[in-house]
Amino acid sequence: MKIALIALSVRGAMGHYIDALVTPLSKHVELHLFVPEHYTGKSGMATVHFFATGLNKSQALYRLINPYLALHVWKSIENVEPNVVHIFNGEGYPWSLLWAYWASKTKLPIVFTVHDPEPHPGNILELINSYLRRFTLTRATKIHIHSQRFLQAITQQGVLPERVSIIPIGSIADRFVCHRRGDIFQERAALFFGRLEAYKGLDILVEAGLFLKGELRVIIAGPGDIPNTILQTIQTNPEIFELHNRYLSEDEVANLFQRASVCVLPYRQATQSQLPLIAAAFGVPLVATSVGGFLEDVPLVNGLLVPPGNPKALAEGIQEGVGRTPYYPKEYEFEVLVEKFVHLYKCVCREF
């Protein structure tokens, strides 16, 4: 079976996902990976086909709205003669709209992985994506989502339930755990890690940190913009907060998880996250708000759920979470999950 896997977004967590999936998947199918030229992840036994998306956002925008460039990549995909085309995220990108149309015209089965069935609040690009993708989703042979929680959200976008396949998000913990060091020890610290965006509830965490009054140090790590009022609170309370407002290397991330006695996800809204599995792999208990995919993912690792938007409840949850024993589900590693992807492709071929 020959699969063309296309990933338009390969930076950060999305790149990590592709990196972890491709190697085991390439052991089961003849895999052709189509990725932007800046992709530096693993490829296993896959044949890699690079395409240019530009060196900056303006170049990328120009290329991704150019139908001639979309056609050029599509011809490369067709030349492979795949049994199935699998587009991983980017379902609302202009290129994806064209590819979905061309696939339907040429009777080529096409699968879309949708990581965020609901757009994150405050993200204009995701909101635009959520409207554009209705065209692609209604033309897809199958839609892959990561959680039963979002089946209704997808079907409300015009997709029949029988065309939806649910395969949980896989673990990328290995890429961080391998950097574990013997000279770093756990502290009384609560770790918030990831890109800082409005929907992730940083303001709620900062208020919770003030409730804790230094009982646990609150480590905030990741790139992104911090509103001035929140930043001022963090900077004027160095005995409570530790800030690393930048991109962190994998060994730095590992060091922070080794130091943490609890990992905190105070999100206002959530679809999927790798963080519950990463925290569990490090043996760090998890406290998260009861929103979105967390309702499934957090109990899976024996984490604790608290009400969203409630700093006092979050502070109490952090206190309760310390000392909790996390569970790491090995069945969520890609070496195991890849069998579900192969089954999906076989079903698509049989049903198409």
N, C-alpha and C positions, 0 to 999 in steps of 0.2 A: 504494500500500500504506500502510495506516494503522497506526502502532505507538503503543501506550501504554507509555511507559518510566517505571517507578516506582522511586524511590530513597528508602529510609527513612533512610539514614545519609549525610549530605552535609557533615560536618565533616572537616577535615584532608584526608588523602590520598584518601579516598573522594569527597569533594566535588571535588577536583582532577580525578579521573578522569571524573566526570560532566561537568564543565565542558569538558574536552578532547574528549569523545566527542560531545556533543550538537550542537555547531555543524556539523561535517562530516556527521554522520548526518542532520541536518535538511535537507540538500541533496539527499538521495536518497530519503527517505520523508516522508510526512506524519506528523510527530512530535508527540505530546502528552506533555509531561513533567510527571509528578506528583511533587512534592517538598515537604518541610517548609517552612513559611513563613520560616524563617531562611536558606534557600538564597539566596546572592548571586552565584552563578556565571553564566556565559554561558548563553544559550539558543538562539543562532542564529535560525533561522526556526521553531523549535518553538513550539507553544502551551503556555504554562506554567499548570499548575493547582496552586495552593498548598493545603496542608492544615496544620492546627495539630497540633503534637506537644508543646506545653508549653514553658515558659521554663526549666525545670530538670529534673533527672533524676527527681524524684518525680512531677512533672506528666507527664513523658513516659511513665513506667511506668504511671501510671493510664490514660492515653489508649490506650497500645498494648495493654492487656489488655481494653479496652472494646469488646465486639463491635458495639455500636450505632454507634460512631465508625468502626469498620472497614467496616461496611455502608454508611455515608454516603459514604466515599471510593470504595468499590466501585461504588456507583450512579453516581458521577461518571465512573468509568472506563467503565462499560457505556454511558453516554450518548454517549460518543465513538464507539462502535461500532468498536473497533479490530479489525484482522485478527489481531494478535498482542499479547499482554500480556507485557512483559519486566520482571521484578522484579530489580533490580540489588542484590545482597547482601540482608541482612536476611531470608534464607530461613528462619530459625528464629524470627522475630518472631511473636507471636500473630496480628497482622493477616495476615501472609503465610500462616499455616496456614488461616485462614478464606478468604482469596482463592483459594488453591489448591483448596480444597473447592468454592467457588462456581464457579470456572472449569471444574472437571470436570463439575459439574452442568449448566452452561449450554453445554457443548461449545465453550468458548472456549480457543484455544491459549495456553499460558502457558510462558514461558522463564524460568529462574532462572540468574543469574550467581552462582557460588559462588567467592568470593575466597580463602577459607581452608577447603579441604576437610578439613584436620586442625586441631583447636583448638590454640591456642598454650598451652604449659604454664603453669600458674599463673593462667590467666584463667578464673574461674568462669563468667562470663556466656557466654564462647565454648563452654565445656563444655556448659552447658545448651542453648545454641543448636544444638550438634552432635547432641543427642538429639531436640530438637523438629523439626529440619529433615527428619528421615527421613520425616515425614508429607508434607511439601511435595514433596520430591524424587521420591517414588514416584508423585506425581500430576502432575508436570510433563511437558509435551510434550517439552521439550529442556532439558538442563543445559549451561550454558557454564562451562568451567573454563579456566585460563590456561596450563596446562602438562600435557604427556603424563605427567609424573612423578606426577600425582595421579589418573590414570584409575583405578587400582586402588583408591585410597582412596574414590572415589565409587561404584564398582561394589560395593564391600563394604557400602555403605549402601542396597543394594536397587535400584540404578539399572542398567538394561541398557546395555552398552557402546555400542550403536547409538543410544542416546538422548543421548549425550554429544558435545558440540561443543567443540573446542579452538581458542581464539583467544587468542594471546599478549597479555600485558599491554602496553598502549600507553604511549608516552612522554609525560610531562608536563613535559619538560625546558624547553620554550620559556618557561614562566611564570617560570622562574628565570634562564635564560640572558639574557633581555632586560634584566636588571638588572646585567649585567656592566659593570665600570668600568675605565677605562684607567689609573687611578692605584693599582690594587691588584695586587701581584705575588706570584708563588708563593714559598712558604717551605718549609723542611724540616719539614713538618707532616703528621701523619696525622689525618684527619678521621673522626669517628664522629658521624653526624647522624641524628636521628629521636627519636620518643617513647621514653623510657627504660623498658623493661619487662624483667622477669626473663629471658625467653627470649632476649633479644638479647645476652647474654653480656658485659655491661659489666665484670663482675669479671674475666673473662678478658682483656679489653683492658687493664685497669688493671695486671694482672700483667705483660702483655706490655710495657706502657710502662715498667715498672720494669726489665725486661730490657734495654730500649733505652738506659736511663740518659741520656736527654736527647739522644741522637743525632738523634731526631726529636721534635718537640713533639707531644703527643697532645691534639687538640682534641675535646672532648666537648660536643655541642650538642643540646638538645632538652628538652622538658618531661617530668616524671615523677619518681617517688620514687627516691632513691638510698639504699641501706642505709648506716647510719652508719659501719660499718667501711670501706666503699669510699669514702665521702665524706671521711673523715678522711685516708685515703691520698692522695686527690687534693689536698686542701687543704694537706697537709704536704709536698707535692712540687711547688711552683709552677714550678720550673724544668723540670718534665717535662709537667705537665698544665695545660690551660686549659679552664675549665668555663663553659658558658652554659646553666644549668639552667632554661630557660624556653622559651616559644613564641617563635620567631624569625620576623620578617617575611621576605618573599621576597627583598628586597634584602640583608638580613643573611645569608640562606642563600647567595645568590650570592657575597657577599664571602668567606665561609668556603671555598667550593669554589675560588674563585680563589686563595686562600692555600695550599690543600692541595697536597701533592705525591703523596698517595695517599689513597684513601677506604677505610675499613675496616668490614667487616660481620662481627663475631665471633660471630654467632648460634649458639645451641644447637639451634634448630629454626627453620625458615622455610617459608613457603608462597610468597608472591610479594612483590616489592618494586620500587618505581620507582627506587630508588637506583642500581642498575647503569647504567641509561640516563641518569640525571641526571649521574652522575660522568663517563660517557663523553662526554656533550655538552659538558662543561666541559674535556675533554681530561685528566681526572684518572684515573690507573690505579686499578684496583680489586683489593682483596684481601678474600676472603670465605671462610667455612667451607664445607665440602662437605656441605651439608644441603639437603633440600627442593628448591624451585625454583631455588636458586642453582646446582645441578648443570647446569642448562640456561642460565640467565641470565648467569652469570659468564663462561663461555667465549665466549658470544656477543659480549661487549665486549672480548675478549682479556684478561680478568682472570685472577687467580691464585687457585686454591683451596688451602686448607690444612685439616688435620684439625680437627674441632670440639673444644672443651674443652682445648686444648693451648696455653698461653700462650707457650711457647718457640717452637713451630712458627709461631704467629701473629707473633711478633716477627721471626723470620727471613723470613716471608712479606712483612711490611711492608718490610723492608730490600730484599728482592728486587723488590718491586713498584715501588719508586721508579724512575722512568726508563722503565718499561714503556710502550708506545704503545697507548692504548685505541682501540677501534673503535666508532663510533656507527652503528647500523643504522637508516638513514632509513626502511626498510620497516616499522619499528615505530611510526612516527608515525600518528596517528589518521586523517589524510587518506587514508592507504593502507589501514589496518586496517579502516576503516569498510565497505569492500567485502565483507569477510568477515562482518560483522554483517548486511548486506543479504542476502547469500547464505543465511545462517542463517535469516532470517525467511522467505525464499522457500521454503526446504526445509520449514519448519514448515507453511506454508500448503498446500504440495503434499501433504504426508504426513498432515495431520490429517484 
